Amino acid sequence: MAELIFSDAFLAIGAYDVAPVTKGLPFKWSQEIKEWICFKPIEAGTSDPLTRKRLPGAESAELPVDGYLDFGSNWLQAQADLGVSNTILTFGLSRTPGSLVYLFPAVMAESAFGGPTGDVVPFAATYQSNGVICPGKLFDFGPAPSGPGEEFELEEVAADANLYAHLHSVMLPGGTAPTEDVILESSAAGDFSDAVTRATFTQLTTRGKERKVIPGPITDTTYRFNYTGGGTGSPVFVIRSAAGVR
């Protein structure tokens, strides 16, 4: 029997991938269930005086994180950035492009850090969703490509649905005057000879994160992120990019 070993997960929170410094990522997705009950007279030959249905309600996601603030001399800034009132979160069980991820805006519900003098600083935090939870696909994981990234299929975006896209730049790029321009493109033909820009992200110059929400309808089903880097001294932007439809 094949087993899925939980060892390749990642969690991009804002401008950081915290998976390398965590001890576990127990993702929980829940939904309120509402009951609808209709009482009715007992008819001849029946014994059921009511109808009961269970209806889906509000969704929520929660992700407790604990580990060590091993961000070198930047750990104080990391704690401040990770604790902002509104951030974006992308979580996946695999770092392989094309694998399932969850994208959602989030808030830090609680956090704690600190410990004995001389030890690596431990931290614990709980993030909760603060908007639509969108299953999607991981597109690019690692150094930003020079040009188009990975291409993947997503479903059509209905008129009452949205295309959601997350971009995380999770490391300082180095070099001098580094820049990274990123767009999300779609194609009906599948070969991008008819590429349409669906989202243009704010130019990156350091760590960063951005969430885009593009309303439907969109009939194209093939997508990719496209990257254009600038600067001297060979700057490298380390990227986590993902997109999905909901």
One Martini backbone bead per residue (centre of mass of N, CA, C, O) as a GRO file, in nm:
protein
  246
    1MET     BB    1   0.095   0.037   0.024
    2ALA     BB    2   0.064   0.357  -0.026
    3GLU     BB    3   0.240   0.646   0.108
    4LEU     BB    4   0.213   0.967   0.258
    5ILE     BB    5   0.479   1.169   0.322
    6PHE     BB    6   0.528   1.436   0.553
    7SER     BB    7   0.801   1.633   0.384
    8ASP     BB    8   0.701   1.856   0.129
    9ALA     BB    9   0.594   2.096   0.252
   10PHE     BB   10   0.433   2.425   0.234
   11LEU     BB   11   0.444   2.778   0.375
   12ALA     BB   12   0.314   3.077   0.261
   13ILE     BB   13   0.367   3.384   0.442
   14GLY     BB   14   0.371   3.617   0.261
   15ALA     BB   15   0.736   3.670   0.264
   16TYR     BB   16   0.727   3.354   0.365
   17ASP     BB   17   0.880   3.032   0.422
   18VAL     BB   18   0.814   2.828   0.711
   19ALA     BB   19   0.871   2.519   0.677
   20PRO     BB   20   1.187   2.495   0.756
   21VAL     BB   21   1.094   2.598   1.079
   22THR     BB   22   0.900   2.362   1.122
   23LYS     BB   23   0.716   2.077   1.285
   24GLY     BB   24   0.427   2.154   1.155
   25LEU     BB   25   0.108   2.123   0.929
   26PRO     BB   26  -0.218   2.143   1.050
   27PHE     BB   27  -0.465   2.139   0.838
   28LYS     BB   28  -0.793   2.315   0.860
   29TRP     BB   29  -1.118   2.242   0.716
   30SER     BB   30  -1.431   2.410   0.753
   31GLN     BB   31  -1.803   2.374   0.804
   32GLU     BB   32  -2.099   2.490   0.835
   33ILE     BB   33  -2.404   2.340   0.961
   34LYS     BB   34  -2.734   2.361   0.848
   35GLU     BB   35  -3.068   2.334   0.951
   36TRP     BB   36  -3.362   2.214   0.773
   37ILE     BB   37  -3.705   2.234   0.888
   38CYS     BB   38  -4.013   2.062   0.788
   39PHE     BB   39  -4.332   2.075   0.879
   40LYS     BB   40  -4.596   1.823   0.846
   41PRO     BB   41  -4.852   1.658   0.777
   42ILE     BB   42  -4.993   1.355   0.821
   43GLU     BB   43  -5.027   1.121   0.592
   44ALA     BB   44  -5.161   0.880   0.441
   45GLY     BB   45  -4.932   0.617   0.488
   46THR     BB   46  -4.758   0.792   0.688
   47SER     BB   47  -4.472   0.884   0.941
   48ASP     BB   48  -4.352   1.165   0.827
   49PRO     BB   49  -4.368   1.504   0.960
   50LEU     BB   50  -4.071   1.564   0.835
   51THR     BB   51  -3.807   1.773   0.700
   52ARG     BB   52  -3.450   1.718   0.661
   53LYS     BB   53  -3.174   1.945   0.618
   54ARG     BB   54  -2.832   1.992   0.513
   55LEU     BB   55  -2.646   2.295   0.506
   56PRO     BB   56  -2.415   2.488   0.384
   57GLY     BB   57  -2.182   2.713   0.512
   58ALA     BB   58  -1.937   2.854   0.648
   59GLU     BB   59  -1.601   2.890   0.589
   60SER     BB   60  -1.286   2.750   0.726
   61ALA     BB   61  -0.940   2.812   0.824
   62GLU     BB   62  -0.664   2.634   0.994
   63LEU     BB   63  -0.309   2.711   1.104
   64PRO     BB   64  -0.087   2.569   1.295
   65VAL     BB   65   0.235   2.698   1.412
   66ASP     BB   66   0.561   2.544   1.483
   67GLY     BB   67   0.901   2.658   1.590
   68TYR     BB   68   1.176   2.846   1.446
   69LEU     BB   69   1.341   3.166   1.436
   70ASP     BB   70   1.543   3.102   1.156
   71PHE     BB   71   1.637   3.428   1.025
   72GLY     BB   72   1.850   3.542   1.168
   73SER     BB   73   1.883   3.888   1.171
   74ASN     BB   74   1.559   3.882   1.059
   75TRP     BB   75   1.353   3.783   1.288
   76LEU     BB   76   1.204   4.040   1.380
   77GLN     BB   77   1.082   4.106   1.105
   78ALA     BB   78   0.939   3.839   1.068
   79GLN     BB   79   0.747   3.863   1.307
   80ALA     BB   80   0.610   4.120   1.206
   81ASP     BB   81   0.515   4.013   0.926
   82LEU     BB   82   0.355   3.753   1.033
   83GLY     BB   83   0.164   3.957   1.230
   84VAL     BB   84  -0.022   4.071   1.050
   85SER     BB   85  -0.356   4.130   1.007
   86ASN     BB   86  -0.298   4.099   0.686
   87THR     BB   87  -0.267   3.818   0.471
   88ILE     BB   88  -0.113   3.556   0.282
   89LEU     BB   89  -0.189   3.204   0.196
   90THR     BB   90   0.016   2.911   0.102
   91PHE     BB   91  -0.076   2.562   0.081
   92GLY     BB   92   0.124   2.250   0.061
   93LEU     BB   93   0.221   1.904   0.027
   94SER     BB   94   0.386   2.012  -0.229
   95ARG     BB   95   0.668   2.134  -0.442
   96THR     BB   96   0.527   2.045  -0.696
   97PRO     BB   97   0.436   2.137  -0.979
   98GLY     BB   98   0.071   2.099  -0.988
   99SER     BB   99  -0.005   2.090  -0.710
  100LEU     BB  100  -0.187   2.113  -0.437
  101VAL     BB  101  -0.353   2.411  -0.316
  102TYR     BB  102  -0.406   2.680  -0.076
  103LEU     BB  103  -0.591   2.991  -0.098
  104PHE     BB  104  -0.567   3.269   0.147
  105PRO     BB  105  -0.668   3.488   0.353
  106ALA     BB  106  -0.512   3.612   0.666
  107VAL     BB  107  -0.490   3.572   1.024
  108MET     BB  108  -0.349   3.627   1.332
  109ALA     BB  109  -0.475   3.495   1.628
  110GLU     BB  110  -0.191   3.384   1.745
  111SER     BB  111   0.112   3.429   1.955
  112ALA     BB  112   0.448   3.289   2.033
  113PHE     BB  113   0.766   3.389   2.186
  114GLY     BB  114   1.032   3.239   2.333
  115GLY     BB  115   1.308   3.166   2.575
  116PRO     BB  116   1.585   3.051   2.655
  117THR     BB  117   1.885   3.149   2.696
  118GLY     BB  118   2.064   3.043   2.395
  119ASP     BB  119   1.830   2.969   2.226
  120VAL     BB  120   1.635   2.898   1.994
  121VAL     BB  121   1.365   3.065   1.878
  122PRO     BB  122   1.051   3.008   1.960
  123PHE     BB  123   0.732   2.940   1.789
  124ALA     BB  124   0.375   3.036   1.780
  125ALA     BB  125   0.089   2.996   1.552
  126THR     BB  126  -0.239   3.118   1.434
  127TYR     BB  127  -0.418   3.073   1.136
  128GLN     BB  128  -0.691   3.249   0.971
  129SER     BB  129  -0.931   3.290   0.772
  130ASN     BB  130  -1.030   3.600   0.547
  131GLY     BB  131  -1.187   3.429   0.318
  132VAL     BB  132  -1.143   3.277   0.040
  133ILE     BB  133  -1.112   2.929  -0.026
  134CYS     BB  134  -0.866   2.812  -0.268
  135PRO     BB  135  -0.823   2.577  -0.479
  136GLY     BB  136  -0.512   2.474  -0.645
  137LYS     BB  137  -0.200   2.555  -0.807
  138LEU     BB  138   0.129   2.502  -0.841
  139PHE     BB  139   0.368   2.667  -1.038
  140ASP     BB  140   0.613   2.811  -0.871
  141PHE     BB  141   0.937   2.681  -0.724
  142GLY     BB  142   1.174   2.920  -0.681
  143PRO     BB  143   1.349   3.049  -0.900
  144ALA     BB  144   1.293   3.275  -1.119
  145PRO     BB  145   1.227   3.282  -1.421
  146SER     BB  146   1.322   3.359  -1.760
  147GLY     BB  147   1.007   3.402  -1.808
  148PRO     BB  148   0.832   3.146  -1.846
  149GLY     BB  149   0.657   2.924  -1.676
  150GLU     BB  150   0.454   2.711  -1.578
  151GLU     BB  151   0.198   2.497  -1.720
  152PHE     BB  152  -0.165   2.502  -1.653
  153GLU     BB  153  -0.470   2.368  -1.574
  154LEU     BB  154  -0.789   2.523  -1.558
  155GLU     BB  155  -1.084   2.611  -1.504
  156GLU     BB  156  -1.341   2.767  -1.580
  157VAL     BB  157  -1.474   3.096  -1.540
  158ALA     BB  158  -1.740   3.192  -1.412
  159ALA     BB  159  -1.951   3.458  -1.365
  160ASP     BB  160  -1.960   3.368  -1.033
  161ALA     BB  161  -1.646   3.371  -1.045
  162ASN     BB  162  -1.289   3.326  -0.963
  163LEU     BB  163  -0.956   3.427  -1.002
  164TYR     BB  164  -0.675   3.313  -0.815
  165ALA     BB  165  -0.363   3.485  -0.707
  166HIS     BB  166  -0.029   3.405  -0.593
  167LEU     BB  167   0.257   3.601  -0.466
  168HIS     BB  168   0.588   3.500  -0.353
  169SER     BB  169   0.871   3.662  -0.194
  170VAL     BB  170   1.110   3.478   0.027
  171MET     BB  171   1.376   3.647  -0.056
  172LEU     BB  172   1.656   3.802  -0.079
  173PRO     BB  173   1.801   3.885  -0.395
  174GLY     BB  174   2.018   4.072  -0.428
  175GLY     BB  175   2.222   4.276  -0.551
  176THR     BB  176   2.146   4.553  -0.776
  177ALA     BB  177   1.856   4.679  -0.830
  178PRO     BB  178   1.620   4.484  -0.797
  179THR     BB  179   1.385   4.317  -1.028
  180GLU     BB  180   1.028   4.199  -1.065
  181ASP     BB  181   0.817   4.104  -1.328
  182VAL     BB  182   0.466   4.000  -1.305
  183ILE     BB  183   0.252   3.773  -1.484
  184LEU     BB  184  -0.075   3.655  -1.580
  185GLU     BB  185  -0.157   3.397  -1.811
  186SER     BB  186  -0.366   3.310  -2.093
  187SER     BB  187  -0.508   3.025  -2.295
  188ALA     BB  188  -0.696   2.877  -2.549
  189ALA     BB  189  -0.488   2.709  -2.728
  190GLY     BB  190  -0.219   2.637  -2.520
  191ASP     BB  191   0.048   2.813  -2.662
  192PHE     BB  192   0.036   3.142  -2.637
  193SER     BB  193  -0.043   3.288  -2.913
  194ASP     BB  194  -0.308   3.413  -2.725
  195ALA     BB  195  -0.217   3.584  -2.500
  196VAL     BB  196  -0.351   3.681  -2.174
  197THR     BB  197  -0.364   3.929  -1.942
  198ARG     BB  198  -0.488   3.888  -1.604
  199ALA     BB  199  -0.221   3.985  -1.432
  200THR     BB  200  -0.051   4.256  -1.253
  201PHE     BB  201   0.219   4.291  -1.063
  202THR     BB  202   0.396   4.427  -0.840
  203GLN     BB  203   0.696   4.527  -0.827
  204LEU     BB  204   0.985   4.372  -0.738
  205THR     BB  205   1.266   4.437  -0.478
  206THR     BB  206   1.182   4.215  -0.266
  207ARG     BB  207   1.012   4.113  -0.057
  208GLY     BB  208   0.677   3.959  -0.114
  209LYS     BB  209   0.313   4.014  -0.166
  210GLU     BB  210   0.020   3.891  -0.369
  211ARG     BB  211  -0.330   3.938  -0.445
  212LYS     BB  212  -0.553   3.810  -0.697
  213VAL     BB  213  -0.879   3.912  -0.838
  214ILE     BB  214  -1.059   3.754  -1.110
  215PRO     BB  215  -1.327   3.788  -1.285
  216GLY     BB  216  -1.577   3.657  -1.440
  217PRO     BB  217  -1.557   3.542  -1.743
  218ILE     BB  218  -1.341   3.249  -1.833
  219THR     BB  219  -1.243   3.022  -2.096
  220ASP     BB  220  -0.976   2.979  -2.031
  221THR     BB  221  -0.729   2.698  -1.921
  222THR     BB  222  -0.442   2.820  -1.966
  223TYR     BB  223  -0.152   2.876  -1.750
  224ARG     BB  224   0.085   3.148  -1.656
  225PHE     BB  225   0.381   3.272  -1.549
  226ASN     BB  226   0.566   3.587  -1.601
  227TYR     BB  227   0.920   3.682  -1.615
  228THR     BB  228   1.108   3.996  -1.528
  229GLY     BB  229   1.434   4.080  -1.485
  230GLY     BB  230   1.650   4.297  -1.277
  231GLY     BB  231   1.974   4.410  -1.258
  232THR     BB  232   2.270   4.366  -1.068
  233GLY     BB  233   2.451   4.087  -0.960
  234SER     BB  234   2.250   3.849  -0.978
  235PRO     BB  235   1.957   3.844  -0.902
  236VAL     BB  236   1.730   3.645  -0.680
  237PHE     BB  237   1.402   3.528  -0.699
  238VAL     BB  238   1.203   3.367  -0.464
  239ILE     BB  239   0.924   3.157  -0.555
  240ARG     BB  240   0.559   3.160  -0.500
  241SER     BB  241   0.313   3.026  -0.720
  242ALA     BB  242  -0.054   3.063  -0.758
  243ALA     BB  243  -0.372   2.904  -0.873
  244GLY     BB  244  -0.741   2.953  -0.889
  245VAL     BB  245  -1.088   2.836  -0.878
  246ARG     BB  246  -1.421   2.982  -0.727
   0.00000   0.00000   0.00000
